[in-house]
């Protein structure tokens, strides 16, 4: 997963504690990725009101997209540091290659989790048979203790858990009696929830976690707040339960993200997560110089062999902190 904006903002992300039972609705902003035919995504993290949910630090939601009209996804080899990328699709298929030598496919209902601690590179291309592309790209910040960890790649197809009027796929952490075997560096939760029309679902959740509910299709009410248009509801820690209601006449689907509040301040720019502006600048310089820090991606057949980094901002960006709710 790449942030292929031509002029990405540099952000220092760190969130103060929020009072229990707080529900904050984050509206997505539309972000074009690349040229005139490129994909457009709805970004809900990071933003001014909220930088992180647990260690989840980036959330782009795209589609359903007609690949014939946009050209689909074709992202040349690009770098990552200090994070994990979680690929989750609802429709379509994406071919993944990375500098570990991994050649894999991202398919609906299956998690691909790539760890780019000290440095990794990868490419992403929607497959020729894909006509509609619909999914999310998520980043997870690595804590300081593990942010220089070795490259890694995990694939997991979670079982479908049946609940009254709902189905649940848990791809990270534990929920509804289902536990993902994929290891995480901080306590995390990631799950897809689908609700039938009129369904009400009450879930037992970890009260130490803050949670985010990302609306995908249908209208869903979260703790009394109705979501639509790709909105993300943020819920502060403190409650042992979470209620979701589909009041509509058709199906609804959301992603549930959670984790213990991330205590560290991070700097994000382009595809790098670090701790200081100077560190980000060093990552950019290493990528531009072809450093072995990121390795090589073999087998990518695109028009360009790698994705150059944009120019850094001319000034250091002041830290952004969420206002206390």
C-alpha positions in Angstrom: 0.0 0.0 0.0 1.3 3.4 -1.0 0.4 6.9 -0.4 1.0 8.2 -3.9 0.0 11.8 -3.4 2.3 14.1 -5.3 2.5 16.5 -2.3 2.0 14.6 0.9 1.7 16.5 4.1 4.1 15.8 7.0 2.2 15.1 10.2 3.2 14.6 13.8 0.6 12.4 15.3 -0.2 11.9 19.0 -3.5 11.9 20.7 -4.4 12.9 24.3 -6.7 10.6 26.3 -10.4 11.1 25.6 -13.1 10.7 28.2 -14.9 7.3 28.3 -18.1 6.9 26.3 -17.1 9.7 23.9 -18.3 9.2 20.3 -16.6 11.3 17.6 -17.6 11.1 14.0 -14.8 11.6 11.5 -15.8 12.5 8.0 -13.6 11.3 5.2 -11.8 13.6 2.8 -11.5 12.8 -0.9 -7.9 12.3 -1.9 -6.8 11.8 -5.6 -3.9 9.3 -5.9 -1.8 10.2 -9.0 -3.0 11.5 -12.4 -6.3 12.3 -13.9 -7.4 8.6 -14.3 -6.0 7.6 -10.9 -7.9 6.2 -8.0 -9.7 8.4 -5.5 -9.8 7.4 -1.9 -11.8 8.5 1.1 -9.3 9.1 3.9 -10.4 9.1 7.6 -7.1 8.7 9.3 -5.1 10.8 10.1 -6.9 14.1 10.5 -7.1 17.0 12.9 -9.7 15.5 15.2 -8.0 12.1 15.6 -4.5 10.9 14.5 -4.6 7.3 15.6 -7.0 4.6 16.9 -4.8 2.3 18.9 -1.8 1.9 16.6 -4.0 2.3 13.5 -2.5 5.4 11.9 -3.8 5.5 8.3 -7.1 4.5 6.7 -7.9 4.9 3.0 -11.3 3.5 1.8 -11.8 3.1 -2.0 -14.4 1.9 -4.4 -16.6 0.3 -5.6 -14.5 1.5 -8.6 -15.0 0.7 -12.3 -11.5 -0.4 -13.3 -12.3 0.1 -17.0 -12.8 3.8 -16.2 -9.9 4.5 -13.9 -7.3 1.9 -14.9 -7.4 0.3 -11.5 -4.4 0.0 -9.2 -0.8 0.0 -10.6 1.6 1.2 -8.0 5.3 0.8 -8.8 7.8 -0.4 -6.1 7.9 2.0 -3.2 9.3 2.0 0.4 7.9 1.8 3.9 9.5 2.2 7.3 8.2 2.0 10.9 4.8 0.5 10.1 2.8 -2.5 9.0 0.4 -2.4 6.1 -2.9 -4.3 6.3 -4.6 -5.0 3.0 -8.3 -5.9 3.0 -10.5 -6.1 0.0 -14.3 -6.4 -0.5 -14.2 -6.8 -4.2 -11.5 -7.5 -6.8 -7.9 -8.8 -6.6 -4.5 -7.2 -6.3 -1.1 -8.7 -7.0 1.5 -8.0 -4.3 5.3 -8.3 -4.7 7.9 -7.2 -2.1 11.6 -7.2 -1.4 11.3 -10.3 0.8 10.6 -12.1 -2.4 6.9 -12.5 -1.6 4.5 -12.9 -4.6 1.0 -13.0 -3.3 -2.6 -11.9 -4.0 -4.9 -9.7 -2.0 -8.4 -11.2 -2.2 -11.7 -10.4 -0.5 -12.0 -11.7 3.0 -8.2 -12.4 3.3 -5.6 -10.4 5.2 -2.2 -9.6 3.8 -0.1 -8.0 6.6 3.3 -6.7 5.6 5.9 -5.4 8.1 8.2 -2.7 7.0 10.2 -1.9 10.1 13.7 -1.0 9.2 12.7 -0.9 5.5 10.8 -2.8 2.8 9.7 -2.1 -0.7 6.6 -3.5 -2.6 4.4 -3.1 -5.6 0.6 -3.4 -6.0 -1.3 -4.1 -9.3 -4.9 -5.0 -9.7 -5.2 -8.2 -11.8 -6.5 -8.3 -15.4 -9.7 -10.1 -14.4 -10.6 -7.4 -11.9 -13.5 -5.3 -13.1 -14.5 -3.7 -9.8 -12.0 -2.6 -7.0 -13.3 -2.0 -3.5 -11.4 -2.2 -0.3 -9.3 -0.4 2.4 -5.7 0.2 2.9 -4.6 0.5 6.6 -1.4 1.3 8.3 -0.3 0.3 11.8 2.4 2.3 13.6 5.1 0.2 15.2 6.1 1.1 18.7 9.6 2.4 19.3 10.8 -0.9 20.7 10.0 -2.7 17.4 10.0 0.0 14.7 13.3 -1.2 13.2 12.2 -4.9 13.2 13.0 -7.1 10.2 10.7 -7.4 7.1 7.9 -9.8 7.3 4.8 -10.9 5.4 1.7 -12.8 6.7 -1.4 -14.1 5.0 -4.5 -15.1 6.8 -8.0 -16.1 5.7 -10.2 -15.7 8.8 -13.2 -18.0 9.3 -16.7 -16.5 9.1 -18.3 -16.3 12.6 -22.1 -16.4 12.6 -24.0 -14.1 15.0 -27.7 -13.3 15.1 -28.3 -11.3 11.9 -24.6 -10.8 11.3 -21.3 -12.3 10.1 -17.9 -11.5 11.5 -14.4 -12.0 10.1 -11.6 -11.3 12.6 -8.3 -10.6 10.9 -6.4 -9.2 13.8 -6.9 -9.7 17.6 -9.9 -11.3 19.2 -13.6 -10.8 18.9 -16.8 -12.9 19.3 -14.8 -16.0 20.2 -12.6 -15.8 17.1 -8.8 -15.1 17.5 -6.4 -14.3 14.6 -3.1 -16.1 14.8 -1.3 -13.2 13.1 1.0 -11.5 15.7 0.9 -7.8 16.4 3.4 -5.5 18.1 0.7 -3.7 20.2 -2.7 -4.9 21.3 -5.0 -4.6 18.2 -8.3 -5.5 16.8 -9.4 -5.6 13.1 -12.6 -7.2 11.9 -15.2 -7.0 9.1 -18.8 -7.0 10.3 -21.8 -7.5 8.0 -25.3 -6.9 9.3 -28.6 -8.0 7.8 -31.4 -5.4 7.5 -32.9 -4.7 10.9 -30.1 -6.5 12.8 -28.9 -5.4 16.2 -25.5 -6.7 17.3 -24.0 -6.3 20.8 -20.4 -7.2 21.1 -18.2 -7.8 24.1 -15.0 -5.7 23.6 -11.9 -4.9 25.6 -12.7 -1.8 27.7 -9.0 -0.8 27.6 -9.3 -0.4 23.8 -10.4 2.7 21.9 -12.4 1.7 18.8 -13.2 2.9 15.3 -16.1 1.8 13.2 -15.7 2.6 9.5 -18.9 2.5 7.5 -18.7 0.8 4.1 -22.2 0.0 2.8 -25.7 0.6 4.3 -26.5 2.8 7.3 -25.2 1.7 10.7 -25.9 3.2 14.1 -23.0 2.9 16.5 -23.7 3.7 20.2 -26.6 5.8 19.1 -24.8 7.6 16.3 -25.7 6.9 12.7 -22.9 6.6 10.1 -23.1 7.1 6.3 -20.8 8.1 3.5 -17.8 6.3 4.7 -17.7 8.0 8.1 -15.6 6.7 10.9 -16.9 6.7 14.5 -14.3 7.0 17.2 -15.2 5.5 20.6 -12.9 6.2 23.6 -11.9 3.4 26.0 -14.1 2.5 29.0 -17.0 0.4 27.8 -17.0 -3.4 27.8 -19.7 -3.6 25.0 -20.3 -2.1 21.6 -23.7 -2.0 19.9 -24.2 -1.8 16.2 -27.7 -1.5 14.6 -28.7 -1.7 11.0 -32.0 0.2 10.7 -32.0 0.1 6.9 -33.9 -2.2 4.5 -30.7 -3.6 3.0 -27.4 -5.1 4.3 -24.7 -3.1 6.0 -21.0 -3.6 6.4 -18.4 -1.9 8.6 -14.8 -2.4 9.6 -14.1 -2.4 13.3 -10.6 -1.3 14.3 -9.3 -1.1 17.9 -6.4 -1.1 20.2 -4.9 0.3 23.4 -4.1 4.1 23.0 -0.8 4.5 21.3 1.3 6.5 23.8 4.1 7.6 21.4 4.2 10.6 19.1 5.0 9.7 15.5 5.9 11.6 12.3 4.3 10.5 9.1 5.3 11.6 5.6 4.6 9.9 2.3 5.2 6.2 3.0 7.4 6.6 6.0 6.7 6.6 9.8 9.4 7.9 12.0 9.9 10.0 15.1 11.6 13.2 13.8 11.7 15.3 10.6 15.4 14.5 10.2 14.7 10.8 10.4 12.1 11.1 7.6 14.5 13.1 5.5 17.2 10.3 5.9 14.6 7.7 4.8 13.8 9.7 1.8 17.5 10.2 0.9 18.2 6.4 1.3 15.3 5.5 -1.0 16.3 8.0 -3.6 19.9 6.7 -3.5 18.8 3.1 -4.0 19.9 2.0 -0.6 19.8 -1.7 0.3 17.8 -0.7 3.4 14.7 -1.3 1.3 15.8 -4.2 -0.9 14.6 -4.9 -4.4 11.2 -5.9 -5.8 11.5 -8.5 -8.6 8.9 -9.3 -11.2 7.0 -6.0 -11.4 6.2 -5.3 -15.1 4.9 -1.7 -14.9 6.0 1.3 -17.1 8.4 2.6 -14.4 10.7 0.5 -12.2 10.2 2.4 -9.0 8.2 5.3 -7.5 10.4 8.3 -6.7 9.7 10.1 -3.4 8.1 13.6 -3.6 10.1 16.6 -2.4 10.1 17.2 1.4 8.2 20.2 2.8 10.4 23.3 3.1 9.4 23.8 6.7 9.1 21.5 9.6 5.4 20.9 10.4 4.3 21.7 14.0 2.8 18.7 15.9 -0.9 18.2 15.6 -2.7 17.0 18.7 -6.4 16.1 19.0 -8.5 18.5 21.0 -9.7 17.1 24.2 -13.3 15.9 23.7 
